[in-house]
Amino acid sequence: MNAAISSAPAPSVDDARNPVEEAILSRQSMRAFLPKPVPRETIAHLLDLAARAPSGTNTQPWKIYVLQGASRDALVDKVCAAHDAIRDNPALAASYQEPYDYYPEKWVSPYIDRRRENGWGLYGLLGITKGDKDKMHLQQQRNFRFFDAPVGLMFTLDRVMGRGSLVDYGMFMQTLMLAARSHGLHTCPQAAWNAFSSIILPHVGAGESEMLVCGMSLGYAEEGALVNTFRTPRVPAAALTTWLD
C-alpha cells in the first residue's frame, strides 16, 4: 500500500493568484458533504455557466437531471439495495452492465499503477485493509449515497452521438466543477453510478435513446472530514509533453 498519495500537499496559496487558477487548484473530489441545502437558483446558475463549455460544431450534447429531496433519497435507496444484493449474491452483477467502457478492458502500466496508488492511498487513509470486504463495501456505497451531498446530478447522452461527444461532456463537467468552486461549493464526479444505469434512467425519466455518462455529487464540503484531506498527485506536465520546434 502506498500512502504517499493520501498525504500529497494541497497547492500553495498565492494571494496574487487569479480566480480561475484558484478554482482549478482548489477543485478536488470531495467524499464527505454537509447537509446544508444548495439553493435551486444557484444550481441553475452553475448549469448556465457550464453550458458555455465548447462542443464539436456546437452540438451541446449534454442533458442533466438534478436530484434533490425525495427524488434523491429514493434513488439512493434503490441503488444501495441493488449494491447490497450484489454483495450477497455476486452473480447478480451480470444484471447490471455499464453503458460504455469507461475503463480499459486490459490494464497496463503506468495507468494500473496510478489506479492502485489512488485506491490504496484512499483506503489506507481510512484504515481499510486489503482483505476488509465489509469496510470496502461500505466505502464504495458512499458513492451511491452521494457522499451525503444534498444534490445529485446525472448526465446523459443521446446514443446516436459519437465518442467525441464524451470529450465535449468532459469539458462541460469540468466547467461545472470550476463554476461550483467560485460559489464555495465542491463536487465529486462519479463513474461508479454507471453500472446501475438500468435503475437510474427510469428513475429520472430519461428517454429510451439516452445513455448514462456518469453522476456527480454537489454541495458544501465537510472540510474537517478525514476523507477530504485525501489529495491525489499529478504527473508534471513536462513529463508528458513533447516540444517540437
C-alpha positions as CSV (number, residue, x, y, z in Angstrom):
1,M,0.0,0.0,0.0
2,N,1.4,3.4,-0.9
3,A,0.1,6.1,1.4
4,A,2.1,8.8,-0.2
5,I,-0.8,9.7,-2.4
6,S,-3.0,10.4,0.5
7,S,-0.6,12.9,2.0
8,A,0.1,14.9,-1.2
9,P,0.2,18.5,-0.1
10,A,-2.5,20.9,-1.3
11,P,-1.4,23.6,-3.8
12,S,0.2,26.5,-2.0
13,V,-1.9,29.6,-1.6
14,D,-0.8,32.6,-3.5
15,D,-2.7,35.8,-2.7
16,A,-1.9,37.1,-6.2
17,R,-3.3,34.1,-8.0
18,N,-6.2,34.9,-10.2
19,P,-9.7,33.4,-9.5
20,V,-9.5,30.9,-12.4
21,E,-6.3,29.4,-11.1
22,E,-7.7,29.3,-7.6
23,A,-10.7,27.4,-8.8
24,I,-8.6,24.9,-10.7
25,L,-6.1,24.3,-7.9
26,S,-8.7,24.1,-5.1
27,R,-11.0,21.7,-7.0
28,Q,-10.8,18.1,-5.7
29,S,-13.1,15.1,-5.4
30,M,-14.8,15.6,-2.1
31,R,-16.2,12.5,-0.4
32,A,-18.0,14.0,2.6
33,F,-20.5,16.8,2.4
34,L,-22.6,18.8,4.8
35,P,-26.4,18.5,4.7
36,K,-26.6,22.2,4.1
37,P,-29.0,22.7,1.1
38,V,-27.9,24.4,-2.1
39,P,-30.4,27.0,-3.4
40,R,-32.1,25.9,-6.7
41,E,-31.2,29.3,-8.3
42,T,-27.5,28.6,-7.5
43,I,-27.6,25.2,-9.2
44,A,-29.4,26.7,-12.2
45,H,-26.8,29.4,-12.5
46,L,-23.9,26.9,-12.3
47,L,-25.5,24.9,-15.1
48,D,-25.9,28.0,-17.2
49,L,-22.2,28.7,-16.8
50,A,-21.3,25.1,-17.6
51,A,-23.4,25.4,-20.8
52,R,-20.8,27.8,-22.1
53,A,-18.4,24.8,-22.5
54,P,-17.3,24.1,-26.0
55,S,-18.6,21.2,-28.1
56,G,-17.9,19.9,-31.6
57,T,-19.8,22.0,-34.1
58,N,-21.8,23.4,-31.1
59,T,-23.8,20.2,-30.7
60,Q,-24.2,20.7,-26.9
61,P,-24.9,17.0,-26.3
62,W,-25.4,17.2,-22.6
63,K,-28.6,16.5,-20.7
64,I,-28.8,16.9,-17.0
65,Y,-31.0,15.6,-14.3
66,V,-30.9,17.3,-10.8
67,L,-31.9,15.2,-7.9
68,Q,-32.8,16.7,-4.5
69,G,-35.0,15.8,-1.6
70,A,-37.3,12.9,-2.0
71,S,-36.2,12.0,-5.6
72,R,-32.6,11.9,-4.5
73,D,-33.3,9.8,-1.4
74,A,-35.4,7.4,-3.4
75,L,-32.7,6.8,-5.9
76,V,-30.1,6.3,-3.1
77,D,-32.4,3.6,-1.6
78,K,-32.8,1.8,-4.9
79,V,-29.2,1.7,-5.9
80,C,-27.9,0.9,-2.4
81,A,-30.3,-2.0,-2.2
82,A,-29.0,-3.3,-5.6
83,H,-25.4,-2.8,-4.4
84,D,-26.1,-4.8,-1.2
85,A,-27.8,-7.6,-3.2
86,I,-24.7,-8.0,-5.4
87,R,-22.6,-8.3,-2.3
88,D,-24.9,-11.1,-1.0
89,N,-25.1,-12.7,-4.4
90,P,-22.2,-11.7,-6.8
91,A,-23.9,-13.5,-9.7
92,L,-26.3,-10.6,-9.8
93,A,-23.6,-8.3,-11.0
94,A,-24.1,-9.6,-14.5
95,S,-27.5,-8.0,-14.5
96,Y,-26.0,-4.5,-14.2
97,Q,-24.0,-3.5,-17.2
98,E,-22.2,-0.2,-17.8
99,P,-23.4,1.6,-20.9
100,Y,-19.9,2.1,-22.3
101,D,-16.3,1.2,-21.4
102,Y,-15.1,3.8,-19.1
103,Y,-12.0,1.9,-18.2
104,P,-9.8,-0.3,-20.4
105,E,-10.6,-4.0,-20.8
106,K,-6.9,-4.7,-20.0
107,W,-4.9,-2.6,-17.7
108,V,-1.2,-1.8,-18.4
109,S,1.4,0.4,-16.8
110,P,1.6,3.3,-16.0
111,Y,-2.2,3.5,-15.7
112,I,-2.8,0.5,-13.5
113,D,0.0,1.8,-11.2
114,R,-1.7,5.1,-10.8
115,R,-5.1,3.5,-10.2
116,R,-3.7,1.2,-7.5
117,E,-1.9,4.1,-5.8
118,N,-5.1,6.1,-5.9
119,G,-7.3,3.3,-4.5
120,W,-4.9,2.1,-1.8
121,G,-4.0,5.7,-0.9
122,L,-7.6,6.4,-0.1
123,Y,-8.3,3.1,1.7
124,G,-5.0,3.5,3.6
125,L,-6.0,6.9,4.9
126,L,-9.3,5.5,6.1
127,G,-7.7,2.4,7.7
128,I,-9.3,-0.1,5.3
129,T,-7.0,-3.1,4.7
130,K,-7.0,-5.2,1.5
131,G,-9.0,-8.0,3.0
132,D,-11.7,-6.0,4.7
133,K,-14.5,-6.6,2.3
134,D,-17.2,-5.1,4.6
135,K,-15.4,-1.8,5.0
136,M,-14.7,-1.7,1.3
137,H,-18.3,-2.3,0.5
138,L,-19.5,0.5,2.8
139,Q,-16.9,2.9,1.4
140,Q,-17.9,2.1,-2.1
141,Q,-21.6,2.6,-1.2
142,R,-20.8,6.1,-0.1
143,N,-20.8,6.8,-3.8
144,F,-24.4,5.7,-4.0
145,R,-25.3,8.0,-1.1
146,F,-23.8,11.0,-3.0
147,F,-21.3,11.2,-0.1
148,D,-24.3,12.8,1.8
149,A,-24.3,15.8,-0.6
150,P,-27.8,17.3,-0.9
151,V,-27.6,17.5,-4.7
152,G,-27.1,14.6,-7.1
153,L,-26.6,15.1,-10.8
154,M,-27.0,12.6,-13.5
155,F,-25.6,13.3,-17.0
156,T,-26.9,11.5,-20.1
157,L,-26.1,11.5,-23.8
158,D,-28.2,10.6,-26.8
159,R,-26.9,7.2,-28.0
160,V,-26.9,8.5,-31.6
161,M,-23.9,10.7,-30.8
162,G,-20.3,9.6,-31.4
163,R,-17.4,9.2,-29.0
164,G,-16.4,12.7,-29.5
165,S,-19.4,13.9,-27.5
166,L,-17.8,12.3,-24.4
167,V,-14.9,14.7,-24.9
168,D,-17.5,17.5,-25.1
169,Y,-19.1,16.2,-21.9
170,G,-15.8,16.2,-20.1
171,M,-15.4,19.9,-20.9
172,F,-19.0,20.6,-19.7
173,M,-18.4,18.8,-16.4
174,Q,-15.1,20.5,-15.7
175,T,-16.7,23.9,-16.4
176,L,-19.4,23.0,-13.9
177,M,-17.0,21.9,-11.3
178,L,-14.9,25.0,-11.6
179,A,-18.0,27.2,-11.5
180,A,-19.1,25.4,-8.3
181,R,-15.8,26.4,-6.7
182,S,-16.5,30.0,-7.5
183,H,-19.6,29.7,-5.3
184,G,-17.9,27.9,-2.4
185,L,-19.2,24.6,-3.4
186,H,-17.4,21.3,-4.1
187,T,-18.2,18.3,-6.3
188,C,-17.3,14.7,-6.9
189,P,-17.7,13.3,-10.4
190,Q,-18.7,9.6,-10.2
191,A,-18.5,6.9,-12.8
192,A,-19.5,4.4,-10.1
193,W,-23.1,5.0,-10.9
194,N,-22.8,3.7,-14.5
195,A,-23.3,0.1,-13.7
196,F,-26.7,0.9,-12.3
197,S,-28.0,2.9,-15.3
198,S,-30.9,0.4,-15.7
199,I,-32.2,1.7,-12.3
200,I,-31.2,5.4,-12.7
201,L,-32.6,6.1,-16.2
202,P,-36.2,5.1,-15.5
203,H,-36.0,6.9,-12.1
204,V,-35.1,10.2,-13.7
205,G,-37.4,9.8,-16.6
206,A,-34.8,9.6,-19.3
207,G,-35.8,8.6,-22.8
208,E,-35.0,5.3,-24.4
209,S,-32.3,6.9,-26.6
210,E,-30.4,8.2,-23.6
211,M,-27.2,6.7,-22.2
212,L,-25.9,7.5,-18.7
213,V,-22.5,9.2,-18.9
214,C,-21.9,9.4,-15.1
215,G,-23.2,11.1,-11.9
216,M,-21.9,13.8,-9.7
217,S,-22.3,14.9,-6.1
218,L,-22.6,18.6,-5.4
219,G,-22.7,20.5,-2.1
220,Y,-20.8,22.2,0.7
221,A,-17.8,20.0,1.7
222,E,-17.4,18.9,5.2
223,E,-14.0,20.5,5.5
224,G,-12.9,18.7,8.7
225,A,-13.6,15.2,7.4
226,L,-10.6,12.9,7.2
227,V,-11.5,11.6,3.8
228,N,-11.5,15.2,2.4
229,T,-7.8,15.5,3.3
230,F,-7.1,13.0,0.5
231,R,-5.4,14.7,-2.4
232,T,-4.1,13.0,-5.5
233,P,-0.8,14.0,-7.1
234,R,-0.4,14.7,-10.7
235,V,2.4,13.8,-13.1
236,P,4.2,17.0,-14.1
237,A,3.1,18.2,-17.5
238,A,6.7,18.4,-18.5
239,A,6.9,14.6,-18.3
240,L,4.0,14.2,-20.7
241,T,4.8,16.9,-23.2
242,T,6.9,16.8,-26.3
243,W,8.0,20.1,-27.7
244,L,8.5,20.4,-31.4
245,D,10.3,23.5,-32.7
